[in-house]
Each structure stands twice: as C-alpha cells, then as structure tokens.
Amino acid sequence: MTSREAILALNLLPSIGPVRISRLLEAFGDAEKILTASTNQLLRVDGIGNETAKLIADWENLVDPTKELAEAEERGISIITRNDDSYPKYLLQAYDAPILLYVWGEILPRDRHAISVVGSRRSTAYGTSATKKLTYQLAHAGFTIVSGLARGIDTTAHESALAAKGRTIAVVGSGLARLYPPENLTLAERIANGNGAVISEFPLHRPPDKQTFPMRNRIVAAWCQAVLVTECPAWSGSLITANLASEYGKSIFAVPGPIDKPSSAGCHQLIRDGATLITDASQIIDDMGELPFSYQNEEPQQKLADSPELPEEEAKILAAMPAGEELAIDQLIQHTGLPSSAVTAGLFKLELRRLVRPLPGFRFIRR
C-alpha cells in the first residue's frame, strides 16, 4: 500500500476527523504505521478512544482506498495530500487542515492570492448586485475567488469571477460524486474546465449533512487572505465562517445594507465587531497592499512565478509608463503603437486593477 492510499483509507473511515488523524500521524510518523498499529498502541495517542481504535484496527473490512482512488481517476478527480506541492499553503496553516483534498480541476500557485466571498443562500436583489460588482472587480484585479458553491451569494460570486475571466475555487460540503446543490453542476463544470477547481475533503459519495457544511466553511475561511461578507442575516452560517477566518488571522470585510432589512443584520453585526465596512473592491485591494499581477514586459527577476500575467495589451501599456512620469493618452498611443480604443480600454482596466492612477487633463501615472 502506498502512503497516499493509507492516508485515503484514514480519511474514508467515519467519525475520526483531521485533528485526530494529525495526532496519529505525529505519533506514528506515517499513515501506513497507523493502519498496522495494534489497538493498545493506538489508545496511547491523545484523543483516541476505544471506538476510534477499533475502527482503525478493522479498516480493511470497512473501506477500500484502492477502489476510491480508481473511481476518482475515472472521474478526472485528483487527490492531493498535505505533502503535495499543490496543497494550498494558507490551508496548511490551519490547525485542523484537511489531510487530503479531492480536486476537480486544477489548483495553481496563483490561487494563494485569494479572497473568500460568502453570504446568504436567500440573497436579495441588493445582495446579488453588491456581490456581482465587488467579486467582478476582485477577480479582474487578479484575486482568485473562493466560495462554497451554495445557492445565493456563493453562486453569484463564482459566476461573477468567471464573467471577469478570473479564477475561482468552489469548496463543497459533500463528496464530488454527490455534488450539492445539484442545480450547480453546470457551474461546477465551468469552474473545473480551466477556470479553477471544485474542492472537497469528503469521500466521493459522502452526502451533505449538518456536519459537512461547517467543515466546508473552515476551508473557505482558511484558504484566503481575506473574507468578504456581502449579505447575511444575524443567524447566518456566513458569520461562523467570518469568525473562523478571524481566528485564522484573516482580514474581514462586510458590505452594509439597509438598516431595516434583516438580510443585512449579520453584516452590520460584523461591522460593529470590527470588520471593515466596504462599498468598493478598491478598498479591499488597497488593504491587501500587494497586487497579485506580474508583468509580461518586466525583467524575469521582477516577476512572481505564482502570479497571473496581465493581458498583452495591458502589459504593453504599463511597460510604456515609467515610474513617476505622467503621460497623456496620445503619448501612450505613440509609445505602444496601439489604437486609441485599445489604450483607453486598457487604461480603464489597469485603473480597476489599481496599477495606474488617473490625473486631471486625461493624464495617467503608474502606481
């Protein structure tokens, strides 16, 4: 048995969880030794009781990691563990990080530049509009959008990231063979087809339940650099996700809403508790400090290997703007050789990405 199959076997066993598996790995060194350990040896590990020890000792009669791995490969799903380079680095910092992830699609190094967007499943027109605007701006600026593929705000966040030709990660609260909600299967396919990944820590056929969703939420909270809550009532699970993210040391942003609408009461509570009130993505981007983009026309040592590249025309415009020098649009047309319409559109996009700043007299300066 390979190390990956042994870890998969532990993950398939019910009611153990990543924290106890982590303790076992710390005690025994690797997953194969856990599966061959005696009941007495297992009981010496903190947090491992009789029931858990018996489950592990009887694992061969309970789970089939070889079959699970074969089905995952047949479905085009990869399985990565904490030891793999593609495992998200921010997620590794969580004390309860999943011991493995099922990945439909591809995780790229640039996905560490991530903002999680969460909110109500019963979103209003106001919440949907705010989510579309902010998520589109963030994705266009190069941030990967992480959300939970749920109805409402999550769905809008993923769709807006795709509309911005950005990347998005959908973390689901079920096995990938039991995708929930089922009406988002087409959206999941669009994400997995070159635009990000659909992620789960659960066995392929695990149905969603009251336990899987909070576990899903901790991944959404831990993966990102910051969490944006666009709309949620006072009793929303989005508040739990935001609180978890705060415990992980992430920045929390919340969108204010009408004061007489219960649908925004959760956001107002977060703001009272210290979340940053935001009305435009530029406020988040400024708070993040460093933008994720690298520039195609910069020297190789100035580029970040794990950052997305600017589209060619935008990179060309930016390369024609020396630091600290104010340039008019006609100068940029002359320097780049691009048509005026392309320069105008490119400057607008670079402004959205917070890479250039407009000045009076239709002049621009590189930030």
Secondary structure as GFF3:
##gff-version 3
##sequence-region A 1 367
A	DSSP	alpha_helix	3	12	.	.	.	ID=ss1
A	DSSP	alpha_helix	17	28	.	.	.	ID=ss2
A	DSSP	alpha_helix	31	36	.	.	.	ID=ss3
A	DSSP	alpha_helix	39	43	.	.	.	ID=ss4
A	DSSP	alpha_helix	50	57	.	.	.	ID=ss5
A	DSSP	alpha_helix	59	62	.	.	.	ID=ss6
A	DSSP	alpha_helix	65	74	.	.	.	ID=ss7
A	DSSP	beta_strand	78	81	.	.	.	ID=ss8
A	DSSP	alpha_helix	89	92	.	.	.	ID=ss9
A	DSSP	beta_strand	100	105	.	.	.	ID=ss10
A	DSSP	three_ten_helix	109	112	.	.	.	ID=ss11
A	DSSP	beta_strand	114	119	.	.	.	ID=ss12
A	DSSP	alpha_helix	125	140	.	.	.	ID=ss13
A	DSSP	beta_strand	144	147	.	.	.	ID=ss14
A	DSSP	alpha_helix	153	163	.	.	.	ID=ss15
A	DSSP	beta_strand	168	171	.	.	.	ID=ss16
A	DSSP	three_ten_helix	176	178	.	.	.	ID=ss17
A	DSSP	three_ten_helix	182	184	.	.	.	ID=ss18
A	DSSP	alpha_helix	185	192	.	.	.	ID=ss19
A	DSSP	beta_strand	196	200	.	.	.	ID=ss20
A	DSSP	alpha_helix	212	223	.	.	.	ID=ss21
A	DSSP	beta_strand	226	231	.	.	.	ID=ss22
A	DSSP	alpha_helix	237	247	.	.	.	ID=ss23
A	DSSP	beta_strand	251	254	.	.	.	ID=ss24
A	DSSP	three_ten_helix	262	264	.	.	.	ID=ss25
A	DSSP	alpha_helix	265	272	.	.	.	ID=ss26
A	DSSP	beta_strand	276	277	.	.	.	ID=ss27
A	DSSP	alpha_helix	281	288	.	.	.	ID=ss28
A	DSSP	three_ten_helix	300	302	.	.	.	ID=ss29
A	DSSP	alpha_helix	312	319	.	.	.	ID=ss30
A	DSSP	beta_strand	327	328	.	.	.	ID=ss31
A	DSSP	alpha_helix	329	336	.	.	.	ID=ss32
A	DSSP	alpha_helix	340	352	.	.	.	ID=ss33
A	DSSP	beta_strand	356	359	.	.	.	ID=ss34
A	DSSP	beta_strand	363	366	.	.	.	ID=ss35
###
